[in-house]
Amino acid sequence: MTDDSPPEALSLTTPMIQQSLLGQAVDTADVLMFVADEEMRYIAVNQHACDVLGYTREELLRLTVEDVSADVEAHAQYQEMITAKGRRGVTSLRRKDGTLIRFRYSATETRVSGLPYFVAIGVVDDEA
């Protein structure tokens, strides 16, 4: 009797494969995802965020939260989020062409190698 199951290195249950699958799913999901550092610099963004805002990933990663946010309170709100380690809300984002969209989001702190990063996940709020 032979075992037709894939070798452990190719198993879908290995952490590396799971992370790759999750990463691909997040990158193409119909949500906007941003990861920024304490200085408000974007560290990672998903493809849907790039598409909605009209930037390439490389362009968006050269920007800060304040470059994209159309909210005059963005800096203060970001500092509050850092202190609270998270935030939920609705804000305005400026697309590359200058038009505005409403972004309903949930943001939380995560740590990588002991350094804090802030992950915001949300959707375009068509009801605002």
N, C-alpha and C positions, 0 to 999 in steps of 0.2 A: 504494500500500500504506500502510495507517495503522498507527500504533503504539498498541496498546490498553493499554500499561503505564501505571501511575499516574504523575502528575507527581512530580518529585523531592520536592516539599514533602510529599507524601502517602505516599511510599515507605516500606514497612515496614523498610527498611534504614537510615533516617535515625536518628541518635543520639537525637533527641527522642522519636520513636515507640518505639524500642527501650526507652528508659528508662521511658516510660509503660506499655508492655506488661509489662515486668519488675516495675514498681511494683505494678501491678494483680495480677499473679500472686503476688507475695510477700504482698500484703495479704490475699489469700484462701486462701493455702496452708495445709495442715493442719500447720503448725509454728508455734510461738510465737516471735516475733521482737521483741527489745527493743533500742533504741539509747539509751545513757546517756552522760552526760558524766563528767568527772573527779570531780565533786561527787556522783555517784551519782543525778543527776536524770534521769528518763526524758525523752528528746528526741523519740523516735518509737517507736511500737509498731504491730504489725499487728492487723488485725481479729480474727484467730483468738485472739491473746493476750487481747484484751478479752473475747471470748466465753467463753473457758475460765475466766478469772479473775472474770467477772461484773461488770466495770466498763465504763463507756462509755470511749471513747478520751479524752475530755476529763478524766474522773476519773483515769484511769491516768497521764496526762501531768502531773498535779499531784502525783504520788507519787514516792518515791525507791526505789531498790533495797532499802534497809533497811525501807521501809514494807511491801513485798510479800514479801520473803524471811522465812521462818520460821527461818532458820539463825542461831544466835547468833554465828557466826563470819563473817557476811556482810561486815561492814566490813573485817575483816582479809583475807578472801579477795579482795575487790574491789581492795584495795591491792596484793596479790600479783599480781593480773591486770594492773593498770596497769604494775607493774614488769616483768613478763614479756611484756607486750603481747599476752596471750592466756591462756586457761584452758579446760580441759574438766572436766566433772564432773557430779555429780548433787546437787541441793539441793531443799529444800522451799519451796514458794511458798504463801502464804496467799491464798485467794480472798476476795472481798468479804464472803461469808457466814461467813467464819472457818474453813471447811474447808481442809485441806491437800492439796496434790498434790505428787508428786515430779516434778522437771523435770530431764531429761537434756539438757545443753547443750554447745555449743562457742562460745566467745567470742573475739573478736579485735579488735585496735585498727584503726581506720581514721582517716584524716585528711581533714577538709574545711576548705578555706581555711587549712591549717596547724594547725588545732585538733584535738586527739585526741578521738575518740568510741569507744565500745566497743559492738560489735554482738554480741548473744547470740542464737543460733538453737538451738532445741531442741524436744523433744517431751515429752508427759506420759509418764512412765515407769511403766507399769502393772505391771511386774514387781518393783518395789521393795517 
